[in-house]
Every structure is written in C-alpha cells, then in structure tokens.
Amino acid sequence: MAYPDDYPPIAEHGLIGDLQTAALVTTDGSIDWFCCPRFDSPSVFGALLDRRRGGFFRIAPDTDGEVTRRQWYFHDTAVLMTRFMTADGVGALYDFMPVRNGPATDRHEIVRVLRVVRGTMRFTVECRPRFDYGRAGHTTEVEADGVVFHGPDMDVCLHTVVDGGGAPEWERDGTDVRATVTLTAGQAVGTVLESGSGLRPRRIPMGEADDRFDATVEFWRTWLERSTYVGRWRETVHRSAMSLKLMTYAPTGALVAAPTAGLPEQVGGERNWDYRYTWIRDASFSVHALLSLGYTDEAAAFGRWLADRVGEHDGPEGRPLRIMYRVDGSADLTEETLGHLEGYRGSRPVRIGNGAADQLQLDIVGEALDSLHLADRHAVRLDHHGWQAVRDMLSWLCENWDQVDEGIWETRGGAKDFVYGRLMSWVAFDRATRMARERALPGDVPGWTARRDAIYDQVMTKGFDAGRQAFVQYLGGDVLDAAVLMMPRAGFVVPSDPLWHSTLEAIDRTLVSDGLVFRYDPAASPDGLTGTEGTFSLCSFWYVDALARSGRLGDARTAFEKMLTYANHLGLFSEEIGATGEQLGNFPQAFSHLALISAAVDLDHQLDHGPGRVAPASQRHRII
C-alpha cells in the first residue's frame, strides 16, 4: 500500500493491548508504535513518528501485484484481524496481546499468527526494534528457534510459532532481522514477541498460541458481558468501552489520555503533545461514563486512584492537585524534544513528557469533586482521610478560585479568567456541599455555599457578553469557547433558559461546521502556538448532549450519527477531525470515547423519555 511520505494515515491503525501497554497495527500489517513495559515507557517500535529511525515489526504479502486489505476486530474482542487478498491467495493476520490484568510487569507478549485460507501466498517478516525512541542501539542473537534483541534496559525476544511445518528462517540485516515464508491454503505460522530479561527463543506449538487466543477472546467477551447498555448504538458504545479498557493501566486503574505521543493536530505543525499520562479531568469523566455502562469495578478503581491523588497534596505551589500524573501516580513529566525524530509526516517537534503538567487549571478541582461525589454515593465511599483531603482541597479553592489560569485547553498564550474554570469551581463547591449534607460530614458549608453563589453571580454578570448574546471563553471577553457546552450538564444553567439558548445559537454560527465543533478560534483567542487545528471530537459529542438537553432532539441525533461516520474502520476516534475528514492528534483518544459513551447513553434516554429528561448514572446503576 502506498502511503503519503511512507506514513499511513492516523486512522489506518488498530489498537491492541494487555492493560499495561499497547501497540498500534497498520492496515499494512506493521506494528509502528509500541512502548514497553508500560504506556509511558520509551518506544521499542516508533515508526509512527519516524519511518526510518523509529523501528517497526511488519508482516505483509511479498508481491508486486495488487493487494486488498481489510482490518476488523474479532467480534466483541480486542483481537485484531487483518486480511490480505491477492489474485494468488487470501491470508489473515491475527494480532493480540494476552491480558496482564494484575501487578506491573516487564513481561509482555504480542502474538502474531498468519494463516492462508485460499491459494498460495508469500510473506515478508521484518523486525527492526529501536529502543528508547531510537536513541539506543542493540545487539542481536539469531538462533534456530528465534531471535533475541538486547537493548540497554530490556530484551525483546522473537519466539517462533509452528504448526507442524516449517518455520521462518531469520536472516540478519545489520542488527535487525527479516524472513520470508510461503504458505498454502490451510497452513499457518506465527511469532510471539516477548519483552523482559534473560529470555531465550523457543518453538511454540500452534496449539499453545491458540490457547492464548482463546483466553484473550474469553477475557474480552466476559468483560463486555458486564455492560448494561442496551441502547440504539450498542456496537459503537461497546467498542468505545473496550477502547477505554485498552487504555487503562490495570495495576493502578489509571486511564491514559491516549497511548501515543507526538501525533499532530495539524500535519507539519507544532501542536504535537505526549498524551500517555493520566489527566485528572479524564479520570473524572471516566467515572461517569463507566458507571453509565454498569462498570462499577472500573469506576471504583478510577475513584480510588483519584482519591489517592487528592490525598497526596503534592501539587506545585501549594496546590492540592496536579493536572496530570504518570500511570503509577508519580509526577515526573518533564517535557523534552526528541530532535533526532522527524515527526509524523515531518511534524516537529516530537515531544515526550508534558510541559503543561505544572499549569494552573482551576477546573480540575470541580471535575474531581464531581466524580468523587458520584463515586462516594455509588461505588467508593470516601473514608475519613479522603474527606479530610477534600476539605483541604476546598480550603485551597476558597482562597484561589478567583485567579487567572491556563484553562481546560492548556493554552500557552497566557493565563485568563476562563469561564470554564469558574464553572467547575462552582461545581466543586456545589458537590462538596451536597456530600457534607447527604452524609452529615463536617465542613465549611456556609463558606462553600457563599463562594458557589459568588461564582454564579460573577459568571452571569461578566461571563455573558451582551453583544454576542452568549457565555464566552473568559470574563469580560467576547470569544466563544465550546467548553461552555458543559454548563447545562453541570447543572449551572437550566437548558430552557433564554441565555443558554442564545449561547447555543451563537456556538452554532461560530464554532460548528456541519455538526462538528471547534474548541475555539485561535485567531480570535491566541493560544501561544502557530498553526491551526481541526474540529475537536470531544466538543462535537458535548454539542450532541447540549442539543438534546435544550429540546433539539432531532438535531442532536443527526449530529451524533453524523459524527459516528468520522470514526475509522474499527470505530476508533483520535482527538480531532481535519478539514477533509481525516483523523488528527493522538490516537485513539480516551476523551473522545468517554464523550461518545456519555452522549449515546444520555441521548438514548432522552429519545425514550423526552428532551432534558436525563437519568443520572447514579440512578441508573445504584449499587448501595
């Protein structure tokens, strides 16, 4: 397949994983992104960010003729199947990672099994690891049963999977290897790539590989059977749920924003960030989405992770929280540039770490309190230590809610009085007040109530622009921002309020393009970065929810179903959608799938019961 600049479109990937790390597989049979031993570790295969220096593991037909490719997930699983069809034969590649649903480990496996179902086909297998984002060299041992690549901190071993016939004969290509294999109908061969230390290659009978396949299928189907969602978009919602599960680090319950780093919001531009970390914001929204599907165990795990972060009081400059953490809860996210990598289709710089980690974003306190309130009532009850941490967090917010901050979009153009930060600070005081009253817990309820009311008055007087007839991005400004779509969902405004209807109409005119929604206009509100970006998938799903709550159910359903057409062939969404419908940004994006689930569940309920009649997740799935 001829890709532009040898780079496949971002959408031409499938995701596999084992709940500790993940890999991306192209429709051409190449693993071009794999970090090990966990999501935020250095890459072993990184061709996604540099086709020549990044490394890859490719299994593809060796032919000069035309090849048709089809990729899909084995039904109700995270087992990826890629079919190659030629005039000479048809072959199928099975890719999956046996689940590591337990303590952290450096032992991970990628199983790749190739079967020919018609005719005769010749395949090329190439394995070219590049440890530490391509910065570290490696040595290679080729043995009769496979290959061992020795990196600086870990080994990667290629075991050979045999089905009673011949095995690939590995040939050296410098410190890399390649092989060719010819199969006829009914024959199969495979490899298991294993990470760890002290590994030696061995021949694995196909029956053993089949057992791994069966166990992986059973895990995913058993997990999916726990879903309580039976609405109109069952297959789409379940694929999103599995995608979120694939982005969950099982040892701690943390959810990464995306399994990738450096994929651009504009090809050739500088908006290229590392999203392999856990944002407080994402973790908070995940509690709502997972409870709405009945996944109380996962919501509880996220709730515990979140409560631990709240209790640590380790934010910079005395803040109670950082905006993001590593999957193990640590906070070393120093941003650096990988200058030796050219970036996806020349999109430099390639960054690892995230310089936004120390930003002040006032909204995260509200998002944390909103999800802790929900979890406390219906999944994980806060103990004394947890409630004291909440009180401490509210004490800090009482003194700081009126500050300027960098906002939900992590702009680098200077702090402002962002309305969304005020909105979520209002949520923080409101939810804390509710928790105290519902459970008779001690707290400064009068003080929290007074500040909640002060925020409400400030937003209503300074956050609404008379000229625009809309709530705006920051106090006293006139720039629109899609973040205000959360106002009715948070309970700050009544969806029938004329102020809200005029806001939604202004967003329709300014930020919506054929049902897709831009976050804001960088030209009107400079964010400190050059270039442009696409429509933001998260905001497009928020728009669906806002339309439905505002009585525009037909428009909401049209916008939702139109948005679903922008998913890739597997139902996966990146962060943004470009001008010609291409996926942009890190992929797949947890926030996009969280918002899809919430929009689908709430839209379903309103289509059945009327606009604005949304049953909270807590009422749909009570467990106390």
C-alpha positions, 0 to 999 in steps of 0.5 A: 500500500502506498502511503503519503511520505511512507506514513499511513494515515492516523486512522489506518491503525488498530489498537491492541493491548494487555492493560499495561501497554499497547501497540498500534497495527497498520492496515499494512500489517506493521506494528509502528508504535509500541512502548514497553513495559508500560504506556509511558515507557520509551518506544521499542517500535516508533515508526509512527513518528519516524519511518526510518529511525523509529523501528517497526515489526511488519508482516505483509504479502511479498508481491508486486501485484495488487493487494486488498486489505481489510482490518476488523476486530474479532467480534466483541474482542480486542483481537485484531484481524487483518486480511490480505487478498491477492489474485494468488491467495487470501491470508489473515493476520491475527494480532493480540496481546494476552491480558496482564490484568494484575501487578506491573510487569516487564513481561509482555507478549504480542502474538502474531499468527498468519494463516492462508485460507485460499491459494498460495501466498508469500510473506515478508517478516521484518523486525527492526526494534529501536529502543528508547525512541531510537536513541539506543542501539542493540545487539542481536542473537539469531538462533534456530528457534528465534531471535533475541534483541538486547537493548540497554534496559530490556530484551525483546525476544522473537519466539517462533510459532509452528504448526507442524511445518516449517518455520521462518528462517531469520536472516540478519540485516545489520542488527535487525532481522527479516524472513520470508515464508510461503504458505498454502491454503490451510497452513499457518505460522506465527511469532510471539514477541516477548519483552523482559530479561534473560529470555531465550527463543523457543518453538511454540506449538500452534496449539499453545498460541491458540490457547492464548487466543482463546483466553484473550477472546474469553477475557474480552467477551466476559468483560463486555458481558458486564455492560448494561447498555442496551441502547440504539448504538450498542456496537459503537458504545461497546467498542468505545468501552473496550477502547477505554479498557485498552487504555487503562493501566490495570495495576493502578486503574489509571486511564491514559489520555491516549497511548501515543505521543507526538501525533499532530493536530495539524500535519507539519505543525507544532501542536504535537503533545505526549498524551500517555499520562493520566489527566485528572479531568479524564479520570473524572469523566471516566467515572461517569461514563463507566458507571453509565455502562454498569462498570462499577469495578472500573469506576471504583478503581478510577475513584480510588486512584483519584482519591489517592491523588487528592490525598497526596497534596503534592501539587506545585505551589501549594496546590492540592492537585496536579493536572496530570500524573504518570500511570503509577501516580508519580509526577515526573513529566518533564517535557523534552524534544526528541530532535533526532525524530522527524515527526509524523509526516515531518511534524516537529517537534516530537515531544515526550513528557508534558510541559503543561503538567505544572499549569494552573487549571482551576477546573480540575478541582470541580471535575474531581469533586464531581466524580468523587461525589458520584463515586462516594454515593455509588461505588467508593465511599470516601473514608475519613482521610479522603474527606479530610483531603477534600476539605483541604482541597476546598480550603485551597479553592476558597482562597484561589478560585478567583485567579487567572489560569491556563484553562481546560485547553492548556493554552500557552498564550497566557493565563485568563479568567476562563469561564470554564474554570469558574464553572467547575469551581462552582461545581466543586463547591456545589458537590462538596456541599451536597456530600457534607449534607447527604452524609452529615460530614463536617465542613465549611458549608456556609463558606462553600455555599457563599463562594458557589453563589459568588461564582454564579453571580460573577459568571452571569454578570461578566461571563455573558457578553451582551453583544454576542448574546452568549457565555464566552471563553473568559470574563469580560471577553467576547470569544466563544469557547465550546467548553461552555457546552458543559454548563447545562450538564453541570447543572449551572444553567437550566437548558430552557433558559433564554441565555443558554439558548442564545449561547447555543445559537451563537456556538452554532454560527461560530464554532460548528461546521456541519455538526462538528465543533471547534474548541475555539478560534485561535485567531480570535483567542491566541493560544501561544502556538502557530498553526491551526487545528481541526474540529475537536471530537470531544466538543462535537459529542458535548454539542450532541448532549447540549442539543438534546438537553435544550429540546433539539432532539432531532438535531442532536441525533443527526449530529451524533450519527453524523459524527459516528461516520468520522470514526475509522474502520474499527470505530476508533476516534483520535482527538480531532477531525481535519478539514477533509475528514481525516483523523488528527492528534493522538490516537485513539483518544480516551476523551473522545470515547468517554464523550461518545459513551456519555452522549449515546447513553444520555441521548438514548434516554432522552429519545425514550423519555423526552428532551432534558429528561436525563437519568443520572448514572447514579440512578441508573446503576445504584449499587448501595 
